[in-house]
Amino acid sequence: MAKKSVKKTARKKEFSFGSVHVVNDPPKGLQAAGIKSVNLLLSFEDVLKLHIALQAAVLDLNSYDRGRVEGKNKGVNLCYFPEDNYITVKREDIPKKYQKKP
């Protein structure tokens, strides 16, 4: 007698690919409105563009000496413009109140 094969549907569990802490304080407008999170849904093509932009920013940051305070106080600014619905990626200095001490 042949065994019946049991088909199981593959389910993907919801999970995060990672998370990071944001250096600066959240915008006051979001806190005042009681908004706890903002979801941004990106198409595959836009995720690839964002990935390339982040890679370019990381490569630029890698040119700084991380053993020195100046190198440790560089970062990446992801700026979301909700009215225009786009994100920019820039290298910036970390504001003084959030900088690591020597």
N, C-alpha and C positions, 0 to 999 in steps of 0.2 A: 504494500500500500504506500503510495507516494505521500510525502509530507506536504501539507499546504503551506505555502509561503505567506507569511504575515507581512503586509506592507505597512510600514509606519511612515507617516508623513513627517518630513523633516521640518521642524519648527526652529526658528531662530529666536533665541531669548533676547530681550532688550538688554543692552548693556552699553557701556561707554567705551570708546577706544582710548580714553585717557582724560585727565583733567589737570588743570593748573590753577594756581592762585593768581588773582589779579593784584597788581601792585597798588594801584590807586583806589580811592574810595568810589563806590558806585554813584551814578548820577542821582542827585537829590530828587528829581522828578519821579524817578522809578520808585524810590523808597516812599515818597509821599503818597503815591497812588496805590501802594501796597503790592506792587508787582514784584514777585520773587524770582522770576526767570523770564528770559526772552528766548524763544526758539527761532532759529533761522534755518529754513529748509533750502538747501542748495542743490542745483542740478549737478549731474556727474561732471559736466564740462566746467562748471564754475568751481566745483571742488578741486578739480585738477589745476585750475588757474590759481586758486587760493593756496594750494599745496606748493606750486612753483614760486609764488610770491613769498611764502613763509620760508622756503628753502633758500631763496635769494637773500632774505633778511638774516637768516641764521649764518649763511656763508659770510655776509658782511660783518656780523657780530664776531665771528670767529677770527677776523683779522686783528681784533683788539687783544691785548695781553690780559688774560683773565686773572693773572697773578697780581695785577695792579688794581688799585681802587677805581681808576678811570675805566678800566675794562669791565669791572664787575657792575658798574653803574650805567651800563648801556642796556637797552631793551627794545622790544618791538611793540608798536602801538597798532592795535586793530581798531579801526574806527568804522562804525556802522552808521550809515546815513539812512534812517528809516523813510524819509520823504522821497529820496531818490532810489532807495532800495539797493544800495551797494556797500561794499566793504573795501577799505583801503588798508594796506600794510606798509608801515613806515618804521625805520629805525629811529629811536629817540633816546635821549638821556632820561634816566629815572629821576623824577623830581627829588629835590634835596631831602624832604621830610621822609622819603621812603628809601633813601640810599643806604647801602651797607657801610658801616663804619670801618675805618682802617684797622 
